């Protein structure tokens, strides 16, 4: 096994938990209309941290998924590959949207002191927020099917220059985001019963998935490079586009009337160039940092890796439960924020570990 890849995935899932916990305490009010709990106690810098997370978490996660896909197809063949992805991605997704999405609405209303509604409105298909955090699963399933199609068409990436693939990801990504944004509306979402995605990022995420495929096919992680020149440069400059993107995101709130802020062509260009450069730089740093320094096994790492998928699926509900319990306490917002992170992540791992223990016990009996 590539221990560093397992460890990286575990940390990315932890950052997903941090990102969604941050939605409870961010101070812009942008999450309040839809997020599971909206605590009036807010922390201004949490929103800034969330902007940074929003840049690189999903590109890194799709890269990891892409890297692991070719070997799965090679080992299983097309039919077992699709069956495996259905069992791994779509079956948990179906169970989650039929059970966790109704729970989400119950907690959403309760935490705001609103009356519960007619039972028919709790159905996933009647929920205005659609899949919410579960959108990643069917989109990843689609990417797996697209890769299978490319493999059946004998499209190989092993001869593609990695340098030009990376440049193309950024350049085509900026153009794609700008064009789609101009066509469908700035930061627009498509919500359907099966697929939810941010229109300006969907193709970009697929490119990161394919970069992972390319890294596998070129055996990119066979041995560490002897020099750290690129890694050192990335550590020095990757924060620049991230900082620019953060300023682009918060700039409207410093204008006299944020609601009337005009989204110009220049503003969109700054937004998307900084996003794509920041995503590339941070994803590269995450991957190479874990490759160089966190390539080790261990009982804790093994447990976190095994639990990470289950943690992703259930964590928002536990955010809702613990966030509601903390809602009316007199603790400072920072203390509630830290307690919610710890209780959610620990609680999720405890539940998932218990599930695996029961499953293994039933298998032996």
N, C-alpha and C positions, 0 to 999 in steps of 0.2 A: 504494500500500500504506500501511497504518497502521504506520509503523515502530515506534512506541512499543508497539503491541500485540504485534508480533513479538518485540521486545526483552523485554517483560514475560513472555511465554510462555517465552523462553529462561531468564530468571532463575528463574521458578517451577520449571522442570525442574531447574535447578541446586540449588534448595532441596530438591527431592525427593531428589536425590543426597545432600545433607547430612543429611537426615532419616534415610535408610536407612543411611548410614555411621554415624550416631549410634547406631543399634541395635546395632552391634558393641561399643560402649564404654559404653553407659548402665549405670548402677549399681544399678538396682532389681531386675534379674534377670527382669523381665517378658518381655523379648525372647528370653532365653536358650533357652527350650524349643523355639522354632520358627525363630529367625533363622539365616541361612545360616552365619554365624560368630559365636561367642560368646567374645570375648577376656576372660580373667580380669582383665586390666588395665583398670580402669574410671575414668571421669571423672564425678563427681557432677553437674556443671552441664550435661553433654551431655543428660541426660534432661530437664532443665528446658527447654533450647533446643528439644528435640524436641516437648515439649508445646505450646510456642508455635507451632511449625511446623504441628502437627497441627490447630490451630484454623483457619488461613486458607488453607493451600496448596490444598487440593482445592476449596473454594468459589471461589477466584479462578480456578482452572483450568477449572472448569465454566462460570463466567461468560464467560471468553474463548471457550470452545467454543460457547456459546449465541450470542454476538455474531456469530460467523462463519457460523452455520448458515443464517439466512434468505437471504443473498445466494447461498449455494451452491445452495439449492433454487430460487431465482428463475432462476439462470443455466442450470441443468441440467434442470429438470423432475423429476417424481417418480421416474420409472424410472431415469434416469441418476443421480439423487441417491442412491437406495438402492444401486445398483451401485457408485457411488463410495465410499460408506461401507463397503460390504462389502469392497472392495479396500483401503480405507484403514485400517479398524479390525479387521474380523473375520479377514481373511486373515493379517495379521501376528500377530494374537492366536493363531490356530490353529497357525501355524508355531512361535510362541514356546512355547505350552504343550506341544507335542509334542517340542520339543528343549531348551528352557531349564529347564523344570520337572524333567526327569530330571537335567540337569546340576546343578541346585540341590541335589537329594538327594545326589548323588555328593560334592559339596563339603561339604555339611552333615555327612555321616558322616566324611569324611576329616579335616575340621578338628577333629573331636572325638576322633579316634583310634579310631573305631568301625569294625568290619568292614563291607565292602560286602555288600548283600543280594542275594537272587534277582533276576534281571533283570526279572521280571514286576512287581516292586514299584516300579519306576522310572517306570512309565506315569503320565501325568498323571491318569488316571481312578482310579488306586490311591493317589494321593498325599494324605495326610491334611491337608496345608496347602492343598489345592485350588489356586486360581490365584495365591495369594500377591499379589505387587505388580501382576500383570497385570489385576486386577479392573476397573480404570478403563476399559479398552477396550470390553468388551461392554456395560457400563453406559452409557457414552457413546453407543454404537450404539442402545441402547434409547431413550435420550432423543431421539435424532435421529428415530427412528420415531414417537415420541409427538408430536414437533413436526410431523412430516409429517401425522399424523392430524389434529391441531388445524388445520393449514393447509387440509386438504381439507374440514374442517367449517366453514371460513371464520371461525375464531376468531382475532381480531386483538387485539393488545395496544397498538396505537398510541394508543388513547384512554384507556388505563388510566393513572391518576395514578402517577407514579414514586414519589412520597412514600408513598402508601398501599400500593404494591406492596412497598416496602422494609419498612414497618411490618408488613404481613401476613406477609412472609418470617420476621421475627423472632418475632412472636406465634404464628402457626400452627406455626412450627418448634419453639418451646418446648413447646407443647401436644402436638404430634405426638411429639416425643422422649420426653416424660414418659409419654404413654399407651402408646406402643410399648414403652418400657422397663419399665413396670409389667406389661405383658402377656407380653412375650417374655423378660424378664430384662435386667438392667442391662448395657449395652454388649454386646448380643447380635449375632451374625453369622448370616447365611444363606449357606451354602456349597452351591452346586449345580454340575454340570458346565458350565453356561453362564454363570450369574450368581453373583457373590460381592458382598455388600454388608453394611455395618453397618446393622442395621435402623433404629436411631434417627436415621440421617443420610440415608437414601436419598431421601426426599421433599425434604429440605432441599437436597440437591445439585441436584435437579431444579428447585427454586425459583431457585437461583442461575443455572442454565442459562437459565431463562425470563427472569430479570433481564437477562441478556446479550441475549436476543432483544428484550426491551423497549427496551434501550438502542439497539440497531440500528434498530428500527422508529421510534423517536422521534428518530433522528439526534442522539443525545445528545452525541456527540463532534465535532460540526460545527465548533465554535469554543470556545476556552477561555473560561471565565467571567472577567469583569474583576476580580471580587472574590475574595479568598482566605479569606473568613470561615469557611465551612464546613470548608475544608481545614485551616485553623489550629486550629479547635476540635477536629477529629478528631485532629490531631497531639497535642493536649494531653490528650485523655481516652481515646483508644483503648486505651492501655496498662492502664487500670483494670480492665475486665472480663478482659483477658488475664491480669493478675496474680492476680485472684480465681480464675480457672480453674486456674492453675498451683497455687495453694495448695490448692484443692479436690482436685486430682489427687495431690498429695504428702502431704496431711494424714494419711491412714491410716498412712503409714510412720513418723509421729511418735507413734503410739499404742503402748501397751505390747505389744499383740498385733495386728499388722496383718492377719493371716489371719482374725481374728475380728471385724474392723471391721464395724459395723452400717451398712448403707446405708439411711438413713432417707429419708422423703419430702422433708424439708428439705434434706438433702444432695444429692439428685437435682435439686431445684429450683435450688439454687445452682450445681451443675455445669452444667446445661443453659442457664440464663439467661446465665451468664458465657460459655459457649461461643458461643451465638448472637450476643450483643452483640459479643464479641471477633472473631468471624468477619466480621461486617458491617463493623466499624470497620477491621480490618486489610485486608480485601479492598478497601474504598473507598480507603484510603491507598495501597495498591499500585497500583491503577488510576490514580488521579489523579496520583500522583507520577511515574509513567512518562509519562502523558499530558502533563504540564507540562514535565518536565525531561529525558526520555530519548527524545524523538521525533526521532531522527536515524538516518540510514543509516550504513553503514560495513562494511568487508570482514569484520572480526571479528564484528560483530553479525549480518551476513548468514550467515556460516558457522555461528554458534551457533544461529541460528533454523532454518536448513536441517537441522541435525543433531539438534535437540532431541527430535524424535519417536523417532528411532533410539536416542538416548541413554537415553530413558525405558525403552525395551524391553529393552536389554541391560545396564543399569548394575548391577543386583543381582548378576549373574553375575561381573562384574569386581570388585565389592565382595568377593565370595567368594574369588576368585583372589588378589587383592592382600591381603585381610585374612588369609587363611591364611598367605601368605608372611611377613607381619608378626607373626604370632601368637606365635612362640617367640623373637622377637628380644628383646634386653635394653634396647631403647629405652624411654623413658618413654611412658606412655599418650598424653599430649598430642602428642608427636612422631609416634606411630603414627597417631593420629587425623588430623592434618594431612596426613601422607603418603598416607593412604588416600583422603582427599578429592581431593587433587591427582592421584594416579595413576589413580583411577577416572574422574574427569571428563575428564582429558586423554586417557586410554586409550580411553574411549568415543567421544570426538570424533574421535580418530585413526582408529579402526575404521570409524566411520560415514562419515567423509570418504573413506577408502579404498574403501568400498563404492560410494559415488556416483561416484568417479573410474573404477572398473572398469565400472560400469553405463554411464556416458557413453561410455567407450572402446568397449564392445561395441555401443552404439547407432550409433556412427560407422562401425564396420567392416561 
